[in-house]
């Protein structure tokens, strides 16, 4: 077999262009189509439908007899239609009267806990010798067992007046969000580029100028990520605080009263409404984050 060897180019002659392998159009199109993903709302809808379907199937079959002998006249896991009927029977006024108190408690704890976390992170950055102490405070707040600390806080804060938010619930909501926000904000402050910080220093700026003009903008994506996570956590902390907070209205007391009255469907209904409120809080903060930090919304990669 004869092998053809290309002759060397003569001096001064232009070099031939490099050979480029051409991929078949059909294979390239198939690969691009394979990388396409479903829209997030479709994925979320499929997840919700699948969860409800599995729940409904389990409640109507294998879980139907669970808790049937407790005197409630039904199982401990009601079907989705039974919960929908319970919500319709209770009416919007029942849930609003209780949810409004819990939302106020969660909002107060959310604002107070996040503000304390941001201030402590800023202090740790401006005064480096305080960082270890600030981090220890954050870790201790994270390690505190909320259920065990609640009665102690109730003794210190005291019971609220009738119909008013519980100080215990507000405090537990603040504790629930403090650690996550502190860690995320402190890490976000440190993502600022060194060259930009040096420009501020050369211009005569102080640590405070670096924090306000550079580090704060750099930390915004991380801050809003922490705020999104903190929104459901604050609601959960407020509900846990209502168990020992001495309140007569709220999602926590509503769940306890339904449990003591052996109203299984109402317990599930209150729990699901609380979960819906947590999801709405998360989505609300996420919507605000998209407008404030559009550059971190996860758009398409450059060149694609």
C-alpha positions as CSV (number, residue, x, y, z in Angstrom):
1,X,0.0,0.0,0.0
2,X,1.4,3.4,-1.0
3,X,1.2,6.2,1.5
4,X,0.9,9.7,0.0
5,X,3.1,12.2,1.7
6,X,2.4,15.9,0.9
7,X,5.2,17.7,-0.7
8,X,6.8,20.5,1.3
9,X,5.8,24.0,0.4
10,X,8.2,26.1,-1.6
11,X,9.8,29.0,0.2
12,X,7.7,32.0,0.2
13,X,4.5,30.2,-0.7
14,X,1.5,30.7,1.5
15,X,0.7,27.9,3.9
16,X,-2.6,26.0,3.3
17,X,-5.4,26.7,5.7
18,X,-5.7,24.2,8.6
19,X,-8.2,21.5,8.0
20,X,-11.2,21.7,10.3
21,X,-13.3,18.7,11.1
22,X,-17.0,19.4,10.3
23,X,-19.5,17.8,12.6
24,X,-22.6,16.5,10.9
25,X,-25.5,18.9,11.3
26,X,-27.9,16.1,12.4
27,X,-25.7,14.9,15.3
28,X,-25.0,18.5,16.4
29,X,-28.7,19.3,16.5
30,X,-29.5,16.2,18.4
31,X,-26.8,17.0,21.1
32,X,-28.1,20.5,21.5
33,X,-31.7,19.2,21.9
34,X,-30.5,16.7,24.5
35,X,-29.0,19.5,26.6
36,X,-32.3,21.5,26.7
37,X,-33.9,21.5,30.1
38,X,-37.6,21.8,31.1
39,X,-38.7,25.2,32.4
40,X,-38.5,25.4,36.3
41,X,-42.3,25.9,36.6
42,X,-42.9,22.6,34.8
43,X,-40.5,20.8,37.0
44,X,-42.1,22.3,40.1
45,X,-45.6,21.4,38.9
46,X,-44.5,17.8,38.2
47,X,-43.1,17.5,41.6
48,X,-46.3,18.8,43.3
49,X,-48.5,16.5,41.2
50,X,-46.3,13.5,41.9
51,X,-46.2,14.2,45.7
52,X,-50.0,14.6,45.9
53,X,-50.5,11.5,43.8
54,X,-48.3,9.4,46.1
55,X,-49.8,10.9,49.2
56,X,-53.4,10.2,47.9
57,X,-52.5,6.7,46.9
58,X,-50.9,5.9,50.3
59,X,-53.7,7.5,52.3
60,X,-56.3,5.5,50.4
61,X,-54.4,2.1,50.6
62,X,-51.6,1.1,52.9
63,X,-52.0,4.1,55.3
64,X,-55.8,4.0,55.5
65,X,-55.9,2.0,58.7
66,X,-53.0,3.8,60.5
67,X,-54.5,5.5,63.6
68,X,-58.0,4.3,62.8
69,X,-58.5,3.0,66.4
70,X,-57.9,6.4,68.1
71,X,-61.5,7.3,68.2
72,X,-61.4,9.9,65.4
73,X,-63.4,7.8,63.0
74,X,-60.7,7.8,60.4
75,X,-57.0,7.3,59.7
76,X,-54.1,9.5,60.9
77,X,-53.3,10.3,57.2
78,X,-56.3,11.9,55.5
79,X,-56.6,12.1,51.7
80,X,-56.0,15.5,50.0
81,X,-59.8,15.9,49.2
82,X,-60.5,15.4,53.0
83,X,-58.1,18.2,53.8
84,X,-59.6,20.5,51.1
85,X,-63.0,19.9,52.6
86,X,-61.7,20.7,56.1
87,X,-60.2,24.0,54.9
88,X,-63.4,24.9,53.1
89,X,-65.4,24.0,56.2
90,X,-63.1,26.1,58.5
91,X,-63.3,29.1,56.2
92,X,-60.8,31.8,55.4
93,X,-61.5,33.7,58.6
94,X,-60.3,30.9,60.8
95,X,-56.9,30.7,59.0
96,X,-56.5,34.4,58.7
97,X,-57.2,35.0,62.4
98,X,-54.4,32.6,63.3
99,X,-52.0,33.2,60.4
100,X,-52.0,37.0,60.9
101,X,-50.5,36.6,64.4
102,X,-47.9,34.1,63.3
103,X,-46.9,36.2,60.3
104,X,-46.3,39.3,62.5
105,X,-44.2,37.2,64.9
106,X,-42.2,35.7,62.0
107,X,-41.7,39.1,60.3
108,X,-40.4,40.7,63.5
109,X,-38.0,37.9,64.2
110,X,-37.0,37.8,60.6
111,X,-36.1,41.5,60.6
112,X,-34.4,41.5,64.0
113,X,-32.4,38.3,63.5
114,X,-31.2,39.3,60.0
115,X,-30.3,42.8,61.1
116,X,-28.3,41.5,64.0
117,X,-26.5,39.0,61.7
118,X,-25.6,41.7,59.2
119,X,-24.4,44.1,61.8
120,X,-22.3,41.4,63.5
121,X,-20.8,40.4,60.2
122,X,-19.9,44.0,59.4
123,X,-18.3,44.4,62.9
124,X,-16.3,41.3,62.3
125,X,-15.0,42.7,59.0
126,X,-14.3,46.2,60.3
127,X,-12.7,45.0,63.5
128,X,-10.9,41.7,62.7
129,X,-10.1,41.0,66.4
130,X,-13.9,40.6,67.0
131,X,-14.4,38.0,64.3
132,X,-13.7,35.0,66.5
133,X,-16.1,36.1,69.2
134,X,-18.8,37.0,66.6
135,X,-18.4,33.6,65.0
136,X,-18.7,31.8,68.3
137,X,-21.9,33.7,69.1
138,X,-23.3,32.6,65.8
139,X,-22.4,29.0,66.3
140,X,-23.8,29.0,69.8
141,X,-27.1,30.4,68.5
142,X,-27.2,27.6,65.8
143,X,-26.5,24.9,68.4
144,X,-29.2,26.0,70.8
145,X,-32.1,23.5,70.9
146,X,-35.1,25.7,70.1
147,X,-37.6,23.5,71.9
148,X,-35.5,23.5,75.1
149,X,-34.7,27.2,75.0
150,X,-38.3,28.2,74.4
151,X,-39.5,27.8,78.0
152,X,-36.5,29.7,79.3
153,X,-37.2,32.6,76.9
154,X,-40.8,32.5,77.9
155,X,-39.8,33.0,81.6
156,X,-37.6,35.9,80.7
157,X,-39.9,37.6,78.2
158,X,-43.2,36.8,79.8
159,X,-46.7,36.0,78.3
160,X,-48.2,38.4,75.8
161,X,-51.5,40.2,76.0
162,X,-54.6,38.5,74.5
163,X,-54.4,38.6,70.7
164,X,-50.9,40.1,70.6
165,X,-47.8,38.5,69.2
166,X,-45.6,36.4,71.5
167,X,-42.2,37.7,72.4
168,X,-41.0,34.1,72.8
169,X,-42.1,33.4,69.2
170,X,-40.3,36.5,67.9
171,X,-37.1,35.6,69.7
172,X,-37.1,32.0,68.5
173,X,-37.8,33.3,64.9
174,X,-34.8,35.6,65.2
175,X,-32.5,32.8,66.5
176,X,-33.6,30.5,63.7
177,X,-32.3,32.9,61.0
178,X,-29.3,34.4,62.7
179,X,-26.6,31.8,61.9
180,X,-27.3,31.3,58.3
181,X,-27.5,35.0,57.5
182,X,-24.3,35.8,59.5
183,X,-22.2,33.1,57.7
184,X,-23.5,34.0,54.2
185,X,-23.1,37.8,54.7
186,X,-19.5,37.4,56.1
187,X,-18.6,35.1,53.2
188,X,-20.2,37.5,50.7
189,X,-18.2,40.5,52.1
190,X,-15.0,38.6,51.3
191,X,-15.9,38.0,47.7
192,X,-14.9,41.5,46.8
193,X,-12.0,41.8,44.4
194,X,-8.7,42.7,45.9
195,X,-7.9,45.2,43.1
196,X,-11.1,47.1,43.7
197,X,-10.4,47.3,47.4
198,X,-6.9,48.6,46.7
199,X,-8.4,51.4,44.5
200,X,-10.5,52.6,47.4
201,X,-7.5,52.5,49.7
202,X,-5.3,54.4,47.3
203,X,-8.0,57.0,47.0
204,X,-7.9,57.6,50.7
205,X,-10.8,55.4,51.7
206,X,-11.2,53.6,55.0
207,X,-12.4,50.1,55.9
208,X,-15.9,51.6,56.1
209,X,-15.6,53.0,52.6
210,X,-14.6,49.6,51.3
211,X,-17.5,48.0,53.1
212,X,-20.1,50.4,51.8
213,X,-18.9,51.0,48.3
214,X,-17.4,47.6,47.4
215,X,-18.0,44.7,49.8
216,X,-21.7,45.4,50.2
217,X,-22.4,45.3,46.5
218,X,-20.3,42.2,46.1
219,X,-22.2,40.4,49.0
220,X,-25.7,41.2,47.7
221,X,-26.2,37.8,45.9
222,X,-25.1,35.9,49.0
223,X,-27.2,38.1,51.3
224,X,-30.4,37.5,49.3
225,X,-29.7,33.8,49.2
226,X,-29.5,33.8,53.0
227,X,-32.6,35.9,53.2
228,X,-34.5,33.4,51.1
229,X,-33.5,30.6,53.3
230,X,-34.3,32.6,56.4
231,X,-37.9,33.4,55.4
232,X,-39.3,29.8,56.0
233,X,-37.0,29.4,59.0
234,X,-38.4,32.4,60.7
235,X,-42.0,31.1,60.2
236,X,-41.0,27.8,61.6
237,X,-39.3,29.4,64.6
238,X,-42.4,31.5,65.3
239,X,-44.7,28.5,65.2
240,X,-42.4,26.6,67.6
241,X,-42.3,29.6,69.9
242,X,-46.1,29.7,70.0
243,X,-46.2,26.3,71.6
244,X,-44.7,27.7,74.7
245,X,-45.3,31.4,74.1
246,X,-48.7,31.7,75.9
247,X,-50.6,33.0,72.8
248,X,-54.3,32.3,72.3
249,X,-54.2,32.8,68.5
250,X,-51.7,31.6,65.9
251,X,-50.9,28.6,63.7
252,X,-49.2,26.9,66.6
253,X,-52.2,27.1,69.0
254,X,-54.5,26.2,66.2
255,X,-52.6,23.0,65.5
256,X,-52.3,22.1,69.3
257,X,-56.1,22.6,69.8
258,X,-56.9,20.5,66.8
259,X,-54.6,17.8,68.0
260,X,-56.1,17.8,71.5
261,X,-59.6,17.6,70.0
262,X,-58.5,14.7,67.8
263,X,-59.4,16.6,64.6
264,X,-56.8,15.0,62.3
265,X,-57.9,16.7,59.1
266,X,-57.6,20.1,60.7
267,X,-54.1,19.3,62.0
268,X,-53.0,18.5,58.5
269,X,-54.8,21.5,57.1
270,X,-53.1,23.9,59.5
271,X,-49.8,22.3,58.7
272,X,-50.3,22.6,55.0
273,X,-51.4,26.2,55.2
274,X,-48.2,26.9,57.3
275,X,-46.1,25.3,54.6
276,X,-47.8,27.4,51.9
277,X,-47.1,30.5,53.9
278,X,-43.4,29.5,54.1
279,X,-43.3,28.9,50.4
280,X,-44.8,32.3,49.7
281,X,-42.3,34.0,51.9
282,X,-39.4,32.2,50.1
283,X,-40.9,33.2,46.7
284,X,-41.4,36.8,47.7
285,X,-37.8,37.3,48.8
286,X,-36.6,35.5,45.7
287,X,-38.7,37.9,43.5
288,X,-37.1,40.9,45.3
289,X,-33.7,39.4,44.8
290,X,-34.2,39.1,41.0
291,X,-34.9,42.9,40.8
292,X,-32.1,43.9,43.2
293,X,-29.4,41.6,41.9
294,X,-30.3,40.8,38.2
295,X,-26.7,39.8,37.5
296,X,-27.0,36.8,39.7
297,X,-30.3,35.5,38.5
298,X,-28.7,32.5,36.8
299,X,-29.1,33.5,33.1
300,X,-27.6,31.8,30.1
301,X,-23.9,31.4,29.9
302,X,-22.0,33.8,27.6
303,X,-21.4,32.3,24.2
304,X,-24.3,29.8,24.3
